Amino acid sequence: MIEALANYQQKYFKGYNTLFTDQFNHVFKQQGGHFRFKVAALIADLFEVDQKSLIANYALVDMVHRASLLHDDVVDGASIRRGKASFNAVFGNKHSILFGDLILSKAMHACVAAKNLKLLELTSKTLVDLCQGELIQASCNINRLNDHYYNKIAQLKTASLIKAASLSPISHLKDIDATHVYAIERFALNLGIAFQKLDDLKNIFPKEITGKDQYIDLNETSSSYVLVVLKSILGEKRLNFLIEHKKFDVLKTYIFSKSFKIQFFSSVEKNMQLAMKFIHGIKQLNKSQTVMLKDPVEKAEQLFDQIMLNQDQLKFAG
């Protein structure tokens, strides 16, 4: 189904393919976990939406998401995306911004052409949320960073994309119960916050495990949830000192401690419990659907435990 999604999206770039074949393949044909698509498919299944409608609606939300990644990597100065060279590292920042803009424009135009005003409203609102979240994140520092500040950014960025993915399969349906829409939104927001926390955790794992630049988020202006937890353990002054002097080996001892693990994963589990509560308000999930949603959390905790046991053997840059 993932291949069908990429093929469907390719039709929006007819006429551009000979000019931007490499760029298109880099953006749309990279392998990934496709967690958002799995969530969209789950909602489609709950409301008995056919596969054709699922792909047609989700494809446009996915285009918004992929365009946002091109812009994010330029803003963050990232050189790696999902274990491979990022778009901007291969084609340059200028092409990254412009190709991202092209994808966004195509997504908006496709919503209008499909006469799906709900989907247009959904994707345009997601863009507004993403921009607001990026601006709030740009003004972040350790002094401001706490659970409330973090949740605000995560809701506007990661969670807004998962919300759009969740609502996209039913955007063409009429007479959807407002209580169901609300439940999906709350499910997606809590799932999105949990998902972002896990993604933040990956950035402190060794690069050979995750394929991401290690410690890229451990800086004075980061909004990583790892810093939220470290701040509560160490205090603001101590944390600022360790980050300013790049004492990553010292930070490692706190990160891979039982107290950090308990606080971090308890927070993630709280978000997951709320997400499951809201989705069960619509329909009780079967075992495979529940496993799919909880799988990223369980894998992250297993990897965390593995590193806790073997951290002395791992080489941490710093």
C-alpha positions, 0 to 999 in steps of 0.5 A: 500500500505504501508503494501505491501511495507514492505512485498516487502522489507521483501523478501530481508531478507530471511534467516535472518528473524529467526535471526533478526525478532525483528530487522526487525519489529522494522525498517520496520513495525513501523507506521509513516507518510510515507510522502516520499512514498506519494511524490513518489506515486504522481510522479508515478501518474504524469508519469502513473507508475504502483503500482508494479514498484512504490513499487519495485523502492521506496522500495530500496530508503526507505531501504537507508532512514531507514538505515540512521536513524539507524546511525543517532540515534547513532550519535545523541545519540537519544533514541526516534524515532517517539514516541517509543524507537529508535533501538539503545536504544532497541538493542544497538549501535553496532547492530544499526550500523551493521543492518544499514550496512546490510540494505544498502548492501541489497539495493545496491545489489538489485539495481544491481540484478534488472539491474536498473543502474539509481536506483543504481546511485540514491541510491549511490549518496544519500548515498554520500550526506547523509555522506557529510551532516552529516560531515558538520553538525558535524562541525556546531556551532552557529557562522557558522549557517545561512540560507545558511549553513542550506540549504546546510545541509538540501539539502544533508540530508533530501532533498536528500532522498526526491529527491531520493524518487521522482525520484525512480518511474521513474528510470526504464523508458527510454527517460524521458525529462531532463527538467522533471527530473530537475523540479522533483529535484528542487521540491524535494529539496525545499520540503525537506528543508521545511520538515526539517524546520518543523521537527526542529520545532517539537523538541521544542514542549512538548514531550507529543505532539510530542513523541520526546525529547524536546530541544534536538536540542537547543545546541551550535552545533545544525543545527536546523532552530529554532536556525537560526531564534532565531539568527536573532532575538536575535543576536549571543551573546545573543543566545549563553548565553541563550543556554549555561545556558539552559535558555529554559523558556526564549527561549520559550518566543521568540520561541512562539512569533509572530515575530518568527512565521512570520519569520519561517513560511514565510521561510517554505512557500517560499520553498513550493511555489518554490516546487509547482512551479516546480512540476506544470511545469510538470503537474497541481496537483489536489486538493487532491495532493495539500492538501497532500503536504501542509498538514504537513505545515498547521498541524505544524502551527495549533499546533504552534498556539495552543501552543502559546495560551496555553504555560503558561499551558504547562510544559517545561522542563529545 
